[in-house]
C-alpha cells in the first residue's frame, strides 16, 4: 500500500474539496484511505504500479470511496457509493483486468 505522505494527503484533500483539516481530521482521512485500499484489495483489485492508466483508474476509485466515507460520516442517508454506476463499472473493469499472479509471485 502507498505510504501516507503529504502528497497523498494533498491529493485527497483536493479531491474531497477540503481547504483545511480540523483537529483529528488528518487521522480520519488516513483511516478512510486505508479502508478504501482495503476494500479494493478485498474486491480483488490489487494496487497497480505507479504512472499507468490502470493506476489512474485505481486512484479514482479509491478517491471516490474516501469522499463517500468523508461525506457520510456519522449520518444515515439514502444512496451510497454503491449507487454510483460509473464507480461500479470502473471497479469491475479493474477486477477483470487484474494481472495474473504466477506461482513464483505468491
LINHUFEN-V328796 format. One record per backbone hydrogen bond with DSSP energy under -1.0 kcal/mol. NH is the residue of the N-H (numbers start at 1). CO is the residue of the C=O. Records with the same first field share a line. If there is no record, write none. Layout:
# LINHUFEN-V328796
NH: CO / CO
This chain:
# LINHUFEN-V328796
9: 5
10: 6
11: 7
12: 8
13: 9
14: 10
15: 11
16: 12
18: 13
25: 22
28: 24
29: 25
30: 26
31: 27
32: 28
33: 29
34: 30
35: 31
36: 32
37: 33
38: 34
39: 35
40: 36
41: 37
42: 38
43: 39
44: 41
45: 40
56: 52
57: 53
58: 54
59: 55
60: 56
61: 57
62: 58
63: 59
64: 60
65: 61
66: 62
67: 63
68: 64
69: 65
70: 66
71: 67
72: 68
75: 72
83: 80
84: 81
88: 84
89: 85
90: 86
91: 87
92: 88
93: 89
94: 90
95: 91
96: 92
97: 93
98: 95
105: 102
